[in-house]
Amino acid sequence: MNAEQQRLAEAAKRERNWQRWGPYLSERQWGTVREDYSDSGEAWAYFPYTDARSRAYRWGEDGLLGICDRECRLCFALALWNERDPFLKERLFGLSGDEGNHGEDVKECYFYLDSTPTHSYMKALYKYPQGGFPYQQLAAENRRRGRSGREFELPDTGVFDSNRYFDVFAEYAKAAPDDILIRVTAVNRGPEKAPLHLLPTLWFRNTWSWGRTGEGFWPRPEIRRGEKGVVASHASLGRFRLECEGAGEWLFTENETNAERLFGAQNRSRYVKDAFHERVAGGNTDAVNPELTGSKAAAWFRFEVPAGEAVTVRLRLVPDGEHEPADAERVFAERIREADEFYAGIIGCKGPDERRVARQAYAGLLWSKQFYHYAVGQWLEGDPTQPAPPPGHRKVRNQDWRHLYNRDVISMPDKWEFPWYAAWDLAFHAVCFARIDPQFAKEQLILLLREWYMHPNGQLPAYEYEFGDVNPPVHAWACWRVYKMTGPRGRRDRLFLARVFQKLLINFTWWVNRKDLLGQNVFAGGFLGLDNIGVIDRSKPLARGETLEQADGTAWMAFYCLTMLSMALELAGEDPAYEDIASKFFEHFVAIADAMNTLGGTGLWDEKDGFYYDQLILLGHK
């Protein structure tokens, strides 16, 4: 067992909390459904990018190449300034669905380079232009091009010409589960020296401004100047110290909304979220707290980086009671070596290029974990200390999912464009995770089946824009694959299989009762084909009450039957009680196959084309 496998084993047994810290910080909290309290449900318009630097988030946080603990209490990320931009670069920019000519799209250049499953070592890269960031140009040109034009990307603006940019590398290495070493390296790729302001930033998620108490709502924490850096104190997390070598100046403010800038209202706090922008880019010394305390702090480094050269900043996030000095370079070297050793046993590709591609693919999978918080009941009601949501807010979406309470680290499709889980995406992610972190793969699949996720009627939550929408039923297949992948025959996790099987029975029944509208073993509704690509929006009722009988939806259900049959037979090997349910799924599969081939005399099969097609049943016709 190599070192990383040992850490995974310790984490799975809850002996050492190696996965308490990770890349769980989102890349986009603005423009999400969770932060939308509008009357119309226009999430992008209600909380746009321009508001993000000044407005405290209700349900999460975002940052640049950052990390946080698994409950997103304390966050760390980078802020950058090139002396050309109007404000600091502390989160990724992109266009909404209405602004982008091909839908929502991040307009940045960044790369996940490496990560182990316990995040004992992580590395990522952000390419920061030395000229002014072309925010307006990107928006205007994509709007001008329209749907038929090619997307206008950041390199197309010319901002990277003559290599006038910085490669900013963020690396993390854990000396212990709560002892995190941080190394930030900025390389000037351009032909001339260039200024760079680097602000490693530590802050607390705002849990105190909403007038609520109980789980997840802690009193205002504090970050204060300490002997070697800053000390962050939190009622639940405890005291952590961020040490930093050679910081020129420490800045402090509160993670509170600048209501004066956004709404023309009085601020609740003198020092607000966008204070560092005002101080660094605006030169306003009164914007930051001279008492060197707040809920947000940053070390301010100012460099003139010669052409082709690099600058490095080293930090350490550690419990405040830990005073043993860490040999940072030795720890980084060990964790990189251990990461190499771990992936050498995982990746079976022969050539070095193939191995690099596979390893970076795993890095993307691991960096796309995110703390996801969304309590639908609270979101629909609004918060006691905030303005009451308009009447339309409760009717726009998810009003039938008041039970749903999400506060977990979850695998995301993408932490910028899709910073929310999707049930069928997550199922495929779990199969990939099974090779590198079997415990996490199983926990993710179980999570969506738990009673605070699954609807009481048995439906799995689809995605935050509409939890009641329908995705292909692949969860059972993923559970079956992960079960077989994570143990040799005879020593597999039968408890896991039995747990998911019982909940999947409920979900299968929901499908049969809700999506077989005519009781003929033909299914319809939702994104059951190639996502949402189709002539008809299958997530909505047809205009005149017609019925669409879907070949792909019906095939998915046949597949669901076969998967449940396989699970039942496996469990019946030790418990004969499962034999009856196995025969039930065999019979149901036969009924579905028969319907596809014989319904209405010809079924859904087209003999000429050799293909199964959907059938649109018009009113008054059979």
N, C-alpha and C positions, 0 to 999 in steps of 0.2 A: 504494500500500500504506500503510494507516494504521499508527499506532504499535503497536497491539495485534497486528495481523497481522505486523508486523516482529518482535515478540517471539516470536510463535508460530513463525515461520520460523527464527529463531535457535535456539529450543529444539529444533525438529525436526531441525536439522542438527547438534545438540549443540555449538553454538558458545557459547551462554550458557545456564546452567541456570535459566531463568525459572520452572520448575515444581518446583524443589526444595522450596519451602515452599508450603503451601496448607492448606485446611480439612480436612486428612486425619485429624484427631483425631475419634474416635468420640464419639457422645453417650451410648452405653451399652455398657460392657464387662462390667458385672455381669450375671448372669443369662444369659450366653451359653454355648453348648456348649463353646467353647474353655476357659472357666474352670471347667467342671464336671468334677470328679474323683470324683463320687459313685458308689455302687454301682447306683443305679436310673436314672440319667440325668435326674433332675429338676433341670434346670439353674437354674431360677428359685429353687428352694428352697435349692440348695447354695450359691449366692452371691447373696444378696438385696441390695436397695438399702441396708439398714441396715448391711451389712458394708462397703460400697464405700468409705466414707471412711477405714476403718481397715486395709484389706487390700490388699497390693500385688498388682497384676495380673500374670499370667504371660505373656499373649499380646498385650497392647495397652494402651491408656490411653483415658480419656474425660475430657471437660471441658465447660465452659460457653462457647459462642461462641469456641472456641479454634482454634489452628493447631499444626502440627508439621512437621518435615521429612519427606521421602518415606519414610524408614525409621523414623519415629516414635522417633528417639533423644532429641530435645529438644522439649518441649511447652510451649505457652503458653496459658493460659486465665484466666477470671475466677472469683473467689470473692466472694460478697456476704453481708452480714449486716445485718439491720434492727433488731437489739437485741430482737427478739421470738422468733426461732427458737431451738431448742435447739442447732443446729449451723449451720455456714456452708452457703450454697447454692453448691456448686461442680459440681453435675451435675444433670441433669433427672430429676425423679421421675415414676414411673408404676407401673401395676399389672400384675402377671403375668397369664397367661391364666386362672389359677384365681381370682385376686382381682377382675379386671374382670368386669363382668356381660356384656360382649360380647368377651371375650378381652383379650389384652395391649393396653395403651393408655397413652400418655404423658399426664400430667395437668399440663401446663404451657402457657403462652402464649408462643410465640417464632416469629420470622419471619426467613427469609432474604430480604434486600432487594436485594442486588446482588452480582455478581462477574463479572470477566472470565475468559476461559479460562486465562490464565497466572496468575490471582489477583494481578495487579498492583494491583487494587483490589477490596476486598470490604467488605460491610456487612451486619450482622445486628442483630436487635432481640430483647431479652428483657424481658418485663414482670414485674417483681419486686414482689410485694405488700409493703405497709408493715406489715401485721399479721402475726401468726403464720401460717406456711404450714400449711394444713389437711391435713396428711398423714393423720391418723387418720380425719378426717371423710370424705375421699375414699375411703379403703379401706372403711370401714364402710358407707357409703351405697350404694356400688356392689355390695357383697356383699348388702345387704338387698334391693336392687331385683330381682335375678335376671335371667335371660336375656330375659324378656319386657318389662322396663322400659327406659326411655330411659337412656342413659349419663349419669352425674352428673359434670359437668366442673368445672374450677376456677372459672369465673365463677359457677356455680350455688351455690357456697359462700358468696357474699357478700363475699369477700375483696377484690374490686375496687370495692365500693360507694363512692360519692362520689369515685371516681377516686383512691382511696388506694393508689397504686402508683407505682413508678418505671419510666419507659421507659429501659432501659439499652441504648445503641447501642455496638457494637464495630465499628470501621473499621480496615482495614489498607490500606496503600499501599506499594508497593515502589519505593524510589529506585534500587535495583539488584537483581540476582537474590538476593543475600544480605543486603540492607539493607532492613529492614522497619520502617516507621513505623506506630505504633499509636495510635489515638485512641479513648478510652472516654468517652462522654458519658452522664450520668445526669440525667434530667429528672423533677422532682417534679410529677406530674399532680394531686396531692391539694390540699385546701383549706387545709392547715396545713403548717408546717415539719416535717420528719421526718428522723431520723438514718439515715445510710447509711455502712456500712463497706465499702470497696472494696479488694480485694486482688488485683491483677494477679499471677499466679503462674507461675513458670518451674520446670520440673522435668524430670528425666531418666526415661525408661522404665526400669524395673528389668530389667536383663539380666544381673545379677551374682549373684543369690541362688539360682540353680537348680543349680549344680554342673556346668554344661556349658561347653564351650569351642568355638571355631570360629565360623563365619559367624553373625553376629547376636548373639553373646554377647561383650560387651565388659566389661572390668574396671570397677569402681565409678568413675564420673566424679565431678566435684566442681563445686559452685557456691560461690563465695567473694565476700565483699564487696569491691568495687572502688572506684575513685575516683568514678565517676559513677553507680554502681549496683552490679551484680553481674557477675562473669565466670564463665562456664560452660565447663569444659574436658572434652573427650571424646576418647577414643583414636581414634575414626573420624571424627567430625564436625569436630574441631578446637576452637578457642576462640571463643566468642561472648560479646558483652557486651550486657546489657540495661540501657539507660540509662533513667532515670525522673526526671521533674521533681517536686520537692517531696514526696517520700515521707516521712511522719512517722517511720516505723520499718521496718526490714527484719527479716523472720523467716526462720529457717533450720531445716530438719529433714532427715530421710532418708525416701526413698520405700521404707519397709520396713513390713512388717505389724506391727500392734499385737497380737501374739499373747496378751499378758496380758489385754487387753479381750475379745478374741473367744473364746479357748480356755483361759484361765486358765494359760497357759504362760509361760515366761520369754522376754522379748524379746531378739532378737539384737542390737538396737541400742537405745541409751538413748533416742534421738530417733526417732519413728515417724511414719507417714503422716498420722495425724489430729492432729498436734501443733498445727496452726494453729486447729483447732476448739477445742482445749483452751485455747489462749492467748487467742484473741479472744472466743469465746462463754463459755468457762469461767473466764477470768481466771487461769489457771495459768501463771505466768511461768517455771516450771521445765520446761515442756513443750518449749520451743524451745532451740536450741543457742546459748549465749552467745558461742561462738567464731566465730559468723557464718560458718559453713560447713555444707555438706550436699549432698544431691542434689535438694533441693526448697527453693525460696525464694519469698518474696512480699513485695511492698511494701505496707505497711498505711496506707491513707488513711482518715481519719475526718471525716465531713462532717455538718453540720446544713443540709439543703437547704431554702431557703424555698419556699413554695407557688408553683408555676408557674415556678420558676427551675431552672437547670442547673449542674452542675459537670462539669469536663472534666479527664481525666488523659492525659498524652502520654508515650509510651514509644518506644524505638527498640531493635530487636534487630539487631545488626550484628557482623561479624567483629571480634575484639578489636584487630586491627592497624589498623583503619580509624578515623582520628581527624578526618577532614574533617567539620565540622558540617553537618547537613542542614537545609534550609529546609522544615520539615514542612508548613506550610500551603501553600507553593507546590507541593510534590510532590503533596499531596492534591488540590489544584485541578486540576493537570495530569492526574492519573490519572482523575479523575472526567470531565473533558472528553474524554479519550481513550476512556473506556468509552462515553460518549454517542456518539462518532463511530463506534466499532466497531459498536454495535448498530443505529445508523441504517442501516448497510449490510446488516444481517442480517435485521432484522424488517421485513416488508413490510406490516404492518397499517396501515390508514389513520388511524384515530382515535387520540387520545392515550391513552384508557383501554385500548384494545386493545394498544397498544405497551407500556404499563406492565405489563399482565397477562403478555404474552409475555416481557418482560425479567425479571420476577420469577420466571417459570417456569424460565428459563435459570439464574437465581440458585439456585433450588432444586436443579436438576440438578447444578450445579457445586459447591455446598456439600455435596452428598451423596457426594462422593468420600471414601474412607476408607482408611487404612493397614490392611490385613488380614493378620494373621499366624496361621498354623495349620499346624503340621507334625504330621500325624496319627500317624506312628510314635512321635514323642517324647511326644505327648499320651497315647497308649495305654499306653506304658511308665511314665510318670511321670518325675520328675527325681531325680537322685542325692541331693540334699540335702533333699528333701521326703519326707513319709510316702508309702509305697507305696500306689498306688490299690487300692481293694478289688477282689476277684475279678470282681465283676459289671461293673466299669468297662470291661473289654476286650470285653464282649459286648453292651453296650447299643446302640452305633451305630458305624458307619464302620470296623469292623474289616477290611473288604475294601479299604480305601483307604489303606493304610500308605505307599504311594508319594507321596501327595499332600503337596506342600510349597508353601504360599502365603506370600509375604512381599512384597506389592505394594500399590500404590495402585489401588483398584478402585471402580467405580461401584456404590453400594448402592441398594437400593429405598428405604431410609429408615435414617438412622443411629441412630434410637432403637428403633423397633419391629422393624425388619429390619436390624440392623447386620452383615449378612453378605450376600455376593453370591448371587444365584440366576441360573442359567444363562439362562433364557428372559427374565427381567427385563432382564438385562444386554444381551441382544441388541437389545431395543427401545431401551434407553438409548443404545446405540452409534449407532443411526440418528439419534437426536436430537442427539448430540454431533457427528455428521458435518457439521452446518451451522456449528458454531462452533469446533470443534477436530478437523479430519479426522485428524490424526496420532494423537491419543488414541483416537478411535473405532476406528481400525484396530488399534492396539496392544491394546485391550481384547478385540477379537474373536480376535486371534491368541493372546492369553494363555491363554484357556480351552482352546485346542487344543494347547498345548505339552505335552510328555511328563510334566512334573511336575504337571500339572492333569488332562489326559485319562487315564482308566484305560487300562492296557495292552490291555484288551479293546475299547477304542474308545468307551466311554461318557464323556459329559461330566459333570462333577460337578454335581449338582442344587443343593443348598444344605446348610449344615452340619448341620442336624438329621438329614439322611439323604442323603449324597452319592449313594447308589445308587438313589434314587428317580428317577422319570421325569418330565421336563417336555416340553411340546410341542417338536418339533424345528424351531425357528425360526432356529437359528444360521446356516444356509446362506442363508436369505432375508436376514438382516441383513447378512451379508458381501456379498451381491450388491447390496443397496441402497446400502451404504456405498461400494462400488466405483464405482457409477454416479453417486453424489452428489458424490464428491470429485475429479472431474476431467472435463473436456469429452471428448466422443467423440474417440478417436484419441490422447488423451494421458492415459489413465487408468492407474492403478497395476496393471499386469498381474502384476508380481512378487507383490504382495499377493494377487491373485486366485488365482494358481497355488499359493501357499503354503497358503492356507486350503482350496483345493479338494482337495489331496492328503490333508490331515487329515480333511476331511469325508467322503472316500471310506471311511476307516476307521470313522468314526462311523455312516455309513449302513449299513455291513455289520453293525455291532453291532445296529442296530435290526432288520434283517432276520433275523438269527440268534437274537436273544433275545426279540423281541416279536411275532413271527408264530409263535405256539405250534404251530399245526397245519399250517404250511407252505402256507396257502391265500391268502396275500396280504391277510389281515385282521389288524389289529394291536390290542393291548390293553395296559393297565397304566399306573399312575401318574396324575399330574394332567394328563390329556390333554384334558379338556373345560374347563369353567368353573372352573379351579383345582381345589380339593378339594370342590366342591359336588356332591353326588350321593347317591343312596340307598345306593349301595355304595361302600365305601372301595376304590378301584381300585389303591391302592398295596400292598395285601395280598392274598395268595391267598384265594380264596373258601373258606368253611368246609368244604364237602363235596367240594371238587375240581371244581366246575363251571367252565365257561369263559365269560368275558364277551367277546363280539366287539364292539368299539367302533367306532361310525360315525365319531366325531370323531378317534380315534387313527388310523384308516385313512385318513381324509381328510387328516390332517396328513402322512402318509407319501406320499400322492399329490402333495401340495404340495411336499414335499421332492424328489421325483423331478423335477418341473417346474423347480424352482430349479436343481438340479444339471444338468439338461439345458441350461438357459440358460447356465450357467457354462461347460460343456463346449463349446458352440457358439462362445462368445466366444473361448475359448482356442484352439479349432481354427482360428480365422481366421489365426493365425500359426504354429500347430503342428498339422499334420494328425494327429498321434498321438492327439489328443483326439477325433477323429471317431468312433472305435469306442465310446468310453465314452459319447458323446452318444446313440448309437443304443441302448445298453444302458438308459439312463434313460428313453428314450421307450418302449421295450418294457415296462419295469417299470411305468410309469405306466398303460399300457393294461391290464396284468394286474390292477392294483389296482382300477381303475375297473370292470373286468369282474366282479371278485369282489364289489364292493359291490352290483352290480346283479343278479347271478345266483346267488350262493352259496346253496346249499340250495334252489334253484329260484326263490326270490323275492328273494334278496339282503337287504340292509338297508333297502330302500326300502319305504315304506308309501304305496300309491297313494291311499288315502282321505285321509290327512293331508297328502300331498305333502311328506314329510319322511323323512330317513334316521334310523333308530333303532338303538340297541345291541340285540344279541341275547344272551340268557342261555341257554347250552346246558347243560341238566341232565344229570346222570349217566344213562346208559342211553338217551338220546335223541339224535337227529341233526337 
